[in-house]
Amino acid sequence: MAEAFGWVPEFGGSSSVKARVREARLGGGYVQRVGDGINATPRVRKLTFAVGQADADAIESFLERHGGARWFWFTYPGAARAKWRCDEWDRTYRAAGDEVVSVTFEQVFDPGE
């Protein structure tokens, strides 16, 4: 069973969707478009976590363990639980014991629990 990412992000962040579309170009300038599959609108969330050193280490360990390839559960506050993967993150040291981990989560629709 997949792990759950349990840290709560700072308020804010960003959320975007880029629809996957298949396109067939026909004569006379006509174009036919259709969504690419049943899950053609995955969401991307850019989030930050202002945490202490121990939590920053734990977040980074979690992300490294999944290596950008394995998905995990994450529930954004106010949204439904969904499957995500993360292959990009940054860690910023603001002061002793005060750190920020910035992540980019990409929604996935892989089968299984």
C-alpha positions in Angstrom: 0.0 0.0 0.0 1.2 3.5 -0.8 2.4 5.9 1.8 0.6 9.2 2.7 2.4 12.5 2.7 1.2 14.0 6.0 2.7 17.4 6.3 0.5 20.5 5.9 1.6 23.2 3.5 1.7 26.9 4.1 -1.4 28.8 3.1 -1.2 29.7 -0.6 0.8 27.9 -3.2 -0.4 27.5 -6.7 -2.5 25.0 -8.6 -2.6 24.6 -12.4 -4.1 22.2 -14.9 -2.8 21.5 -18.4 -5.2 19.3 -20.4 -3.8 16.5 -22.5 -5.4 16.8 -25.9 -5.0 14.7 -29.1 -5.2 16.7 -32.3 -5.8 15.7 -35.9 -5.2 18.3 -38.5 -7.5 18.0 -41.5 -7.5 19.8 -44.8 -8.8 23.3 -45.2 -7.6 24.4 -41.8 -9.9 22.1 -39.8 -8.7 20.6 -36.6 -10.3 17.8 -34.6 -9.5 17.6 -30.9 -10.4 15.1 -28.2 -9.3 14.6 -24.6 -6.4 12.1 -24.2 -8.0 9.4 -22.1 -10.4 9.5 -19.1 -8.0 11.4 -16.9 -6.9 14.1 -19.3 -6.7 17.0 -16.8 -4.1 16.3 -14.2 -3.4 19.0 -11.6 0.0 20.4 -10.6 0.5 22.0 -7.2 3.4 24.1 -6.1 3.6 24.1 -2.3 5.9 25.2 0.4 6.4 23.8 3.9 7.9 26.0 6.6 9.3 23.5 9.1 12.1 22.8 11.5 15.2 20.8 10.5 13.8 17.5 11.7 10.6 17.8 9.5 12.6 19.1 6.6 14.8 16.0 6.8 11.7 13.8 7.0 10.1 15.5 4.0 13.2 15.2 2.0 13.7 11.5 3.0 10.1 10.8 2.0 10.6 12.4 -1.4 13.9 10.7 -2.0 12.4 7.3 -1.0 9.8 7.8 -3.8 12.4 9.0 -6.2 9.9 10.9 -8.4 8.6 7.6 -9.8 6.4 6.1 -7.1 3.1 7.9 -6.2 1.8 8.7 -2.7 -1.4 9.9 -1.2 -1.8 13.6 -0.3 -4.8 15.6 0.8 -4.6 19.3 0.1 -6.6 21.2 2.7 -10.2 21.5 1.5 -9.7 19.0 -1.4 -10.2 15.3 -1.8 -7.4 12.8 -1.2 -5.5 12.1 -4.5 -2.4 10.3 -5.8 0.6 12.5 -6.5 4.3 12.2 -7.4 7.1 14.6 -6.9 10.3 14.7 -8.9 11.3 18.3 -8.0 11.9 20.0 -4.7 14.1 22.6 -3.1 15.2 23.2 0.4 16.0 26.7 1.8 17.7 27.4 5.1 16.4 30.6 6.6 18.0 30.4 10.1 19.1 27.7 12.5 16.2 25.3 12.7 14.0 27.3 10.4 13.8 25.8 6.9 11.5 25.8 3.9 10.9 22.9 1.6 9.3 23.8 -1.8 7.8 21.0 -3.8 6.0 20.5 -7.1 3.4 17.8 -6.9 2.0 16.3 -10.1 -1.3 14.4 -9.9 -1.3 10.8 -11.2 -4.0 8.3 -11.9 -2.1 5.1 -11.5 -4.2 2.0 -10.6 -4.2 0.5 -7.1 -4.4 1.6 -3.6 
